[in-house]
Amino acid sequence: MKRPLYNFISQQIRELGRITFAGFMNLALYCPQLGYYARPREKIGAQGDFFTSPHLSFDFGELVAEQLAEMWQVLGQPNPFTLVEMGAGQGLLAVDILRYLDRFYPECFNSLTYLIVEKAAAHIVEQQHRLRRWTEAGTRIEWTTIEELPNDSIVGCVFSNELVDAFPVHLVTLQNQVLKEIYVCLQDNRFAEVVGDLSTEKLVNYFDFVGVKICGYADGYRTEVNLAALDWMSTIAQKLQQGFVLTIDYGYLATRYYNPMRSQGTLQCYYQHSHHNDPYLYIGEQDITAHVDFTALQLQGERSGLQTVGFTQQGLFLMALGLGDRLAQITQTEATSTQDLQNRLQRRDALHQLMNPMGLGGFGVLIQSKNLSQEIQLKGLMQRI
């Protein structure tokens, strides 16, 4: 059986002796042509390994569009109004946003420049196919990299949905009350873990940064540190001249994330709609994720020149933007056929899933701003945690 990605990672380990888990996760997910996100196979949706909010219903994208339209108003209706979607997946969210703004906020739509930052080549192909009707109609949609965006060039909003959870994370553990790092090595031609000294002092500094005294926890405590998320937030802040950063993902504030009771961290793998916690299975064929530390994103944003507008849960965010009204409309109008009734029931179920606090509704929504002096009131933050 050919296992090219396994062989590639193994060769890297043989050359170096061991690699950080962040290095392993980066190769497993993003190695060109071989990594999970680089391979041209269906990953998201019914035929994939997991689903996201845009797969449930167009309502998610339309309600996000409501928030983006309000941001355009707050910014004084700039033209161009630049939306930067980070990690656009299959392009479903982009389609729902563009269609809704075109229909209900035509002036905002006509001012749009829609930029997509995407690492996965297979996703870019799918996005371009799905968005062809818009590009052929002259809508300003471009694919770029974060490095290609000039500093202080964006007036608008940089937003992402379930992106940061897929950034490579370092694994750390406590050994004799000392913070150590978990590395990946080879034992009997299989991936194995070994504990060693920290690869960077940034790991111990991280816990001071987010205000968690982890070294008082019990030996064997294990968790993740997403240093890549800090770099990402700093870079976004540099690119934004004026506007907002909207981050939606599953995760917690630091005190909950690094609770001593969560002694084995949050790392999860998704394969054919089942989840487990062994990242060394199905190399290149499964998603590997960790929850997001929203405290770190908030503090890093503030350190990089952003202001925190607010933090809430996805269910409350969507309800404040009109999800409840949509549910009421489904209930109050009569179905015209059996198929219409079935469609309504499916949509109602999807809306309930989007707001379920034990599932998607419990996701975190963080909104930050830059160079907006006035006290900002956004509809999506009218209901706070």
ZARO-708195 format. One record per residue (C-alpha): x, y, z; residue in three letters. Coordinates in Angstrom, 1 decimal. Example, Ala and Ser with C-alpha at 12.3 -4.5 7.8 and 13.67 -1.06 7.14 Angstrom:
2
- xx; yy; zz; r
- 12.3; -4.5; 7.8; ALA
- 13.7; -1.1; 7.1; SER
This chain:
385
- xx; yy; zz; r
- 0.0; 0.0; 0.0; MET
- 1.4; 3.4; -1.0; LYS
- 1.5; 6.0; 1.8; ARG
- 3.3; 9.0; 0.3; PRO
- 2.5; 11.4; 3.0; LEU
- 3.5; 9.0; 5.8; TYR
- 6.7; 8.4; 4.0; ASN
- 7.3; 12.2; 3.5; PHE
- 6.7; 13.0; 7.2; ILE
- 8.8; 10.0; 8.3; SER
- 11.7; 11.2; 6.2; GLN
- 11.5; 14.6; 7.8; GLN
- 11.6; 13.0; 11.3; ILE
- 14.6; 10.8; 10.3; ARG
- 16.5; 13.8; 9.2; GLU
- 15.7; 15.8; 12.3; LEU
- 15.3; 13.1; 14.9; GLY
- 11.9; 14.5; 15.9; ARG
- 9.5; 17.3; 15.0; ILE
- 7.1; 19.4; 17.0; THR
- 3.4; 18.3; 16.9; PHE
- 2.8; 21.7; 15.1; ALA
- 5.2; 20.6; 12.4; GLY
- 3.5; 17.2; 12.1; PHE
- 0.0; 18.8; 12.0; MET
- 1.1; 21.3; 9.4; ASN
- 2.4; 18.5; 7.1; LEU
- -0.6; 16.3; 7.7; ALA
- -3.1; 19.1; 6.8; LEU
- -1.2; 21.3; 4.3; TYR
- 1.7; 19.5; 2.7; CYS
- 1.4; 20.4; -1.0; PRO
- -0.4; 17.7; -3.1; GLN
- -0.5; 15.3; -0.1; LEU
- -1.9; 17.0; 2.9; GLY
- -5.6; 16.7; 3.9; TYR
- -6.5; 20.2; 2.7; TYR
- -4.3; 20.0; -0.3; ALA
- -5.8; 16.9; -1.8; ARG
- -8.7; 17.2; -4.3; PRO
- -11.3; 15.2; -2.4; ARG
- -14.6; 16.2; -0.8; GLU
- -14.0; 17.0; 2.9; LYS
- -17.0; 19.1; 3.9; ILE
- -20.6; 18.2; 3.8; GLY
- -22.6; 15.0; 3.6; ALA
- -19.9; 13.2; 1.5; GLN
- -17.0; 14.5; 3.5; GLY
- -15.7; 14.3; 7.1; ASP
- -17.6; 17.2; 8.8; PHE
- -20.0; 20.0; 8.0; PHE
- -20.0; 23.7; 8.8; THR
- -22.8; 26.2; 9.4; SER
- -23.0; 27.3; 5.7; PRO
- -23.8; 23.6; 4.8; HIS
- -26.8; 23.6; 7.0; LEU
- -28.6; 26.5; 5.5; SER
- -28.2; 29.7; 3.4; PHE
- -29.6; 31.5; 6.5; ASP
- -26.2; 31.5; 8.2; PHE
- -24.5; 33.4; 5.3; GLY
- -27.4; 35.8; 4.9; GLU
- -27.4; 36.7; 8.6; LEU
- -23.6; 37.2; 8.5; VAL
- -24.3; 39.4; 5.4; ALA
- -26.7; 41.5; 7.6; GLU
- -23.8; 42.2; 10.0; GLN
- -21.4; 43.0; 7.1; LEU
- -23.9; 45.5; 5.7; ALA
- -24.2; 47.2; 9.0; GLU
- -20.4; 47.4; 9.2; MET
- -20.5; 49.1; 5.8; TRP
- -22.9; 51.7; 7.2; GLN
- -20.8; 52.2; 10.3; VAL
- -17.7; 52.8; 8.1; LEU
- -19.6; 55.6; 6.2; GLY
- -20.4; 53.5; 3.1; GLN
- -16.9; 53.3; 1.7; PRO
- -16.3; 52.4; -1.9; ASN
- -14.5; 50.1; -2.2; PRO
- -15.8; 48.2; 0.8; PHE
- -13.4; 45.3; 1.0; THR
- -14.4; 41.9; 2.4; LEU
- -11.6; 39.5; 3.0; VAL
- -12.8; 35.9; 3.6; GLU
- -10.0; 33.9; 5.2; MET
- -10.3; 30.2; 4.3; GLY
- -13.5; 30.1; 2.2; ALA
- -13.8; 26.3; 2.0; GLY
- -16.1; 25.3; -0.8; GLN
- -17.3; 28.9; -1.4; GLY
- -20.8; 28.4; 0.1; LEU
- -20.6; 31.3; 2.5; LEU
- -19.3; 33.6; -0.2; ALA
- -22.2; 32.7; -2.5; VAL
- -24.8; 33.3; 0.3; ASP
- -23.3; 36.6; 1.3; ILE
- -23.0; 37.9; -2.3; LEU
- -26.5; 36.9; -3.3; ARG
- -28.0; 38.5; -0.2; TYR
- -26.2; 41.8; -0.5; LEU
- -27.0; 42.0; -4.2; ASP
- -30.7; 41.5; -3.4; ARG
- -31.2; 43.5; -0.3; PHE
- -28.2; 46.0; -0.1; TYR
- -27.4; 46.8; -3.7; PRO
- -25.4; 49.9; -2.9; GLU
- -23.3; 48.0; -0.5; CYS
- -22.9; 45.2; -3.1; PHE
- -21.9; 47.6; -5.8; ASN
- -19.1; 48.9; -3.6; SER
- -17.7; 45.5; -2.8; LEU
- -14.3; 44.1; -3.5; THR
- -14.4; 40.5; -2.3; TYR
- -11.0; 38.9; -1.6; LEU
- -10.5; 35.3; -0.7; ILE
- -7.4; 34.1; 1.1; VAL
- -7.1; 30.3; 0.7; GLU
- -4.2; 27.9; 1.1; LYS
- -5.8; 24.8; -0.3; ALA
- -5.5; 24.6; -4.1; ALA
- -8.4; 22.2; -4.4; ALA
- -10.7; 24.6; -2.5; HIS
- -9.6; 27.4; -4.8; ILE
- -10.7; 25.5; -7.9; VAL
- -14.1; 24.7; -6.2; GLU
- -14.6; 28.3; -5.1; GLN
- -13.8; 29.7; -8.6; GLN
- -16.3; 27.3; -10.1; HIS
- -19.0; 28.1; -7.6; ARG
- -18.5; 31.9; -7.9; LEU
- -18.2; 31.9; -11.7; ARG
- -21.6; 33.6; -12.2; ARG
- -20.4; 36.5; -10.1; TRP
- -17.0; 36.9; -11.6; THR
- -18.5; 36.7; -15.2; GLU
- -21.0; 39.4; -14.2; ALA
- -18.1; 41.7; -13.2; GLY
- -18.2; 41.4; -9.4; THR
- -14.8; 42.2; -8.0; ARG
- -13.8; 38.9; -6.6; ILE
- -10.1; 38.0; -6.4; GLU
- -8.0; 35.3; -4.9; TRP
- -4.8; 36.3; -3.0; THR
- -2.5; 35.5; -0.2; THR
- -2.2; 37.3; 3.1; ILE
- 1.4; 38.2; 2.2; GLU
- 0.3; 39.9; -1.1; GLU
- -2.1; 42.3; 0.7; LEU
- -0.3; 45.6; 1.4; PRO
- -0.3; 46.9; 4.9; ASN
- -3.0; 49.4; 5.8; ASP
- -4.8; 48.6; 2.6; SER
- -8.2; 47.2; 3.7; ILE
- -11.2; 49.3; 4.5; VAL
- -13.9; 46.8; 5.4; GLY
- -13.9; 43.5; 7.2; CYS
- -11.7; 40.5; 7.5; VAL
- -13.8; 37.5; 8.5; PHE
- -13.5; 33.8; 8.9; SER
- -15.7; 30.8; 9.8; ASN
- -14.0; 27.7; 11.3; GLU
- -10.5; 28.6; 10.2; LEU
- -8.4; 29.2; 13.3; VAL
- -9.3; 25.7; 14.7; ASP
- -7.3; 24.2; 11.8; ALA
- -4.0; 26.1; 12.5; PHE
- -1.2; 23.8; 13.6; PRO
- -0.9; 23.7; 17.4; VAL
- 2.0; 22.8; 19.7; HIS
- 1.2; 20.1; 22.3; LEU
- 2.5; 20.8; 25.8; VAL
- 2.4; 18.8; 29.0; THR
- 3.4; 19.2; 32.7; LEU
- 6.2; 17.0; 34.0; GLN
- 7.4; 17.5; 37.6; ASN
- 5.6; 20.9; 37.5; GLN
- 7.7; 22.0; 34.5; VAL
- 6.2; 22.8; 31.2; LEU
- 7.4; 20.4; 28.5; LYS
- 6.6; 19.9; 24.8; GLU
- 5.3; 16.8; 23.1; ILE
- 7.2; 15.9; 19.9; TYR
- 6.5; 13.4; 17.2; VAL
- 9.2; 10.7; 16.6; CYS
- 9.4; 7.3; 14.9; LEU
- 9.3; 4.0; 16.9; GLN
- 9.2; 0.7; 14.9; ASP
- 8.3; 2.7; 11.8; ASN
- 5.2; 4.2; 13.5; ARG
- 4.6; 7.7; 14.7; PHE
- 5.0; 8.1; 18.4; ALA
- 5.2; 10.9; 21.0; GLU
- 8.1; 11.9; 23.1; VAL
- 8.4; 14.6; 25.7; VAL
- 11.2; 17.1; 25.6; GLY
- 12.2; 20.7; 26.4; ASP
- 10.2; 23.5; 24.8; LEU
- 11.0; 24.3; 21.2; SER
- 10.4; 28.0; 21.9; THR
- 10.0; 30.2; 25.0; GLU
- 6.9; 31.6; 23.3; LYS
- 5.1; 28.5; 24.7; LEU
- 5.7; 29.4; 28.4; VAL
- 5.2; 33.1; 27.7; ASN
- 1.8; 32.3; 26.1; TYR
- 0.3; 31.3; 29.4; PHE
- 1.5; 34.4; 31.1; ASP
- 0.0; 36.3; 28.2; PHE
- -3.5; 34.8; 28.6; VAL
- -3.3; 34.9; 32.4; GLY
- -3.3; 31.2; 33.2; VAL
- -0.9; 29.8; 35.9; LYS
- -0.7; 26.3; 34.3; ILE
- 2.4; 25.2; 36.2; CYS
- 0.3; 24.8; 39.3; GLY
- -1.8; 22.0; 37.6; TYR
- -1.3; 18.3; 38.2; ALA
- 1.5; 16.4; 36.5; ASP
- 0.4; 14.9; 33.2; GLY
- -1.8; 17.8; 32.3; TYR
- -1.8; 18.1; 28.5; ARG
- -3.1; 20.8; 26.2; THR
- -2.5; 22.8; 23.0; GLU
- -1.0; 26.2; 22.3; VAL
- -1.8; 27.9; 19.0; ASN
- 1.1; 30.2; 18.3; LEU
- 0.1; 30.4; 14.6; ALA
- -3.1; 32.2; 15.6; ALA
- -1.2; 34.9; 17.3; LEU
- 0.9; 35.5; 14.2; ASP
- -2.3; 35.5; 12.1; TRP
- -4.0; 38.1; 14.2; MET
- -1.0; 40.4; 14.1; SER
- -0.8; 40.1; 10.3; THR
- -4.5; 40.8; 9.9; ILE
- -4.2; 43.9; 12.1; ALA
- -1.3; 45.2; 9.9; GLN
- -3.4; 44.7; 6.7; LYS
- -6.5; 46.5; 8.0; LEU
- -6.5; 50.3; 7.6; GLN
- -10.0; 50.8; 9.0; GLN
- -12.8; 48.4; 9.8; GLY
- -13.5; 45.1; 11.5; PHE
- -12.2; 41.6; 12.1; VAL
- -15.0; 39.0; 12.6; LEU
- -13.9; 35.5; 13.8; THR
- -16.4; 32.7; 14.2; ILE
- -15.1; 29.3; 15.5; ASP
- -15.5; 26.8; 18.2; TYR
- -13.5; 27.6; 21.3; GLY
- -13.5; 29.2; 24.7; TYR
- -12.0; 32.0; 26.7; LEU
- -8.7; 31.1; 28.3; ALA
- -9.9; 30.4; 31.8; THR
- -12.3; 27.8; 30.5; ARG
- -10.0; 26.4; 27.8; TYR
- -7.2; 25.8; 30.2; TYR
- -9.3; 24.7; 33.1; ASN
- -7.4; 22.1; 35.2; PRO
- -10.3; 19.7; 34.7; MET
- -9.7; 19.7; 30.9; ARG
- -6.6; 17.7; 31.5; SER
- -6.2; 16.2; 27.9; GLN
- -6.8; 19.3; 25.9; GLY
- -9.2; 19.7; 23.0; THR
- -7.5; 18.1; 20.0; LEU
- -9.9; 16.2; 17.8; GLN
- -9.8; 14.4; 14.5; CYS
- -12.7; 14.0; 12.0; TYR
- -13.0; 11.2; 9.6; TYR
- -16.2; 10.4; 7.7; GLN
- -18.4; 12.2; 10.2; HIS
- -17.0; 10.4; 13.2; SER
- -14.5; 12.0; 15.6; HIS
- -11.6; 10.6; 17.7; HIS
- -8.4; 11.9; 19.3; ASN
- -5.7; 9.9; 17.4; ASP
- -3.9; 12.3; 14.9; PRO
- -1.7; 9.5; 13.7; TYR
- -4.5; 7.5; 12.0; LEU
- -5.6; 8.2; 8.4; TYR
- -2.6; 10.5; 7.7; ILE
- -3.7; 13.0; 5.1; GLY
- -7.3; 11.6; 5.1; GLU
- -8.7; 13.1; 8.3; GLN
- -9.1; 16.6; 9.7; ASP
- -7.2; 17.6; 12.8; ILE
- -8.4; 20.5; 14.9; THR
- -8.1; 22.1; 18.3; ALA
- -10.5; 24.6; 19.9; HIS
- -9.7; 28.3; 19.7; VAL
- -8.5; 30.4; 22.7; ASP
- -10.5; 33.5; 22.1; PHE
- -8.7; 35.3; 24.9; THR
- -5.5; 35.0; 23.0; ALA
- -7.1; 36.3; 19.8; LEU
- -8.6; 39.3; 21.7; GLN
- -5.4; 40.2; 23.6; LEU
- -3.2; 39.7; 20.5; GLN
- -5.5; 42.0; 18.6; GLY
- -5.3; 44.7; 21.2; GLU
- -1.5; 44.3; 21.3; ARG
- -1.6; 44.8; 17.5; SER
- -3.7; 47.9; 17.3; GLY
- -7.3; 46.5; 17.3; LEU
- -10.1; 47.3; 19.7; GLN
- -12.4; 44.6; 21.1; THR
- -16.0; 45.4; 20.1; VAL
- -17.5; 42.3; 21.7; GLY
- -17.5; 38.5; 22.2; PHE
- -20.7; 36.4; 22.1; THR
- -22.0; 33.0; 21.1; GLN
- -23.1; 32.2; 17.5; GLN
- -26.7; 31.4; 18.6; GLY
- -27.0; 34.8; 20.2; LEU
- -25.3; 36.5; 17.3; PHE
- -27.6; 35.0; 14.8; LEU
- -30.7; 35.7; 16.9; MET
- -29.8; 39.3; 17.2; ALA
- -29.5; 39.5; 13.4; LEU
- -32.9; 38.0; 12.7; GLY
- -32.8; 34.2; 13.1; LEU
- -35.8; 34.3; 15.4; GLY
- -37.8; 36.2; 12.8; ASP
- -37.0; 33.6; 10.2; ARG
- -38.1; 30.8; 12.5; LEU
- -41.4; 32.7; 13.2; ALA
- -42.0; 33.2; 9.4; GLN
- -41.6; 29.5; 8.8; ILE
- -44.1; 28.7; 11.5; THR
- -46.7; 31.4; 10.7; GLN
- -47.1; 30.7; 7.0; THR
- -48.8; 27.7; 5.6; GLU
- -47.1; 25.2; 3.3; ALA
- -48.4; 25.0; -0.3; THR
- -47.4; 21.4; -0.9; SER
- -46.0; 18.3; 0.7; THR
- -42.6; 19.2; -0.7; GLN
- -42.9; 22.7; 0.6; ASP
- -43.7; 21.4; 4.0; LEU
- -40.7; 19.1; 4.0; GLN
- -38.4; 21.9; 2.9; ASN
- -39.8; 24.1; 5.7; ARG
- -39.2; 21.4; 8.3; LEU
- -35.7; 20.8; 7.1; GLN
- -34.9; 24.6; 7.2; ARG
- -36.5; 24.9; 10.7; ARG
- -34.3; 22.0; 11.9; ASP
- -31.2; 23.7; 10.4; ALA
- -32.0; 27.0; 12.1; LEU
- -32.4; 25.2; 15.4; HIS
- -29.0; 23.6; 14.9; GLN
- -27.4; 27.0; 14.2; LEU
- -28.6; 28.3; 17.5; MET
- -28.2; 25.2; 19.6; ASN
- -25.9; 26.2; 22.5; PRO
- -24.6; 22.6; 22.8; MET
- -23.6; 22.6; 19.1; GLY
- -23.0; 25.3; 16.5; LEU
- -24.9; 27.9; 18.6; GLY
- -22.2; 27.6; 21.2; GLY
- -19.4; 28.7; 18.9; PHE
- -17.6; 31.9; 19.7; GLY
- -18.0; 35.1; 17.8; VAL
- -15.3; 37.7; 18.3; LEU
- -15.6; 41.2; 16.7; ILE
- -12.7; 43.6; 16.7; GLN
- -12.2; 47.0; 15.1; SER
- -9.5; 49.4; 14.0; LYS
- -9.4; 53.1; 13.7; ASN
- -13.0; 53.6; 14.7; LEU
- -13.1; 56.2; 17.5; SER
- -16.8; 56.2; 18.3; GLN
- -18.5; 53.7; 20.6; GLU
- -19.6; 51.0; 18.2; ILE
- -23.0; 49.3; 18.6; GLN
- -23.5; 46.4; 16.3; LEU
- -26.7; 44.4; 15.9; LYS
- -24.9; 41.0; 16.2; GLY
- -23.7; 41.9; 19.6; LEU
- -26.9; 43.1; 21.1; MET
- -27.2; 39.8; 23.0; GLN
- -24.0; 39.0; 25.0; ARG
- -22.9; 35.9; 26.8; ILE
